[in-house]
Amino acid sequence: MSSTGVTPRSPIGVFDSGVGGLSVLREIRRALPHEDLVYVADSGHAPYGDQPSEFIEGRASAVVQFLLGTGAKAITVACNTATVVAVEKLRAWSPVPIVAIEPAIKPAATATKSGAIGVLATRQTLASANVARLCAQYGQNVKIHLQPCPGFVEQVERADLASARTRELVVQYVAPLVAQGVDTLVLGCTHYPFLEPLIREVAGPGVLVIDPAAAVARELGRRLDGAALRAPPDRAGNAAFFSSGDLAHARFVMPRLWGENIEVQALPAGNAAPPP
Ligand code: DGL
């Protein structure tokens, strides 16, 4: 047992502003099949993307407290917006490692042949110092188009992945980028991989779409190995799901996005309230 009381059999906590982080959780499940997982969808407060930083920090901190209360040995911030706003503060006090996701600007800048990439993300993420730093670092010879996508998170929160309205939004944000020569698109919000089939269809076969979720799962595996905390390979890991949103709605949406029947529990009231 480590000084924090966690063991290799302790679960991994994963959270997002809502259901989008399930796109990261599925990569974690694939890469680390023996781990127990606890997922929190903070859907009662989604989208984070247009909220002030203090609100997002307060929510991220309440959710991480809850995950630590479940005995989590590591936390994954499966939300680009929460990462850019809150991860440094979370790392300052969390007793366990925190692995976070950020837009895959570096791989996109390396992969582009046309010299133009598009980053699809929330307004908060695109306005962040992290993205400014990544653009300065990798944007010297590459034109980087930053495209906020208001409405995408809401469509995914409704599991509305293919309606005429969803398609209209995808065309609105993606078609102008392709018209400007973009050949590589970064999914800079964890909700967007659920729209990837539509994004690919609108962008066309010549456009590469990059989702960093699998890289996050690999990094999490490396961190567990580094701390000698990887679960023993003696059984399949299980997963528990919590939501701060309307429970009937969460029980409709989350199994559809996860792809199998799952039980969704209410996030306890103390962690579900908005920050003061
Ligand atoms: N999935 C979150 C992200 O990766 C969505 C943010 C939001 O709720 O606006 O940024």
Residues whose N, C-alpha, C, O or C-beta is under 5 A from the ligand:
A	BS01	DGL	D16 S17 G20 A46 P47 Y48 G49 A78 C79 N80 T81 T122 V153 G188 C189 T190 H191
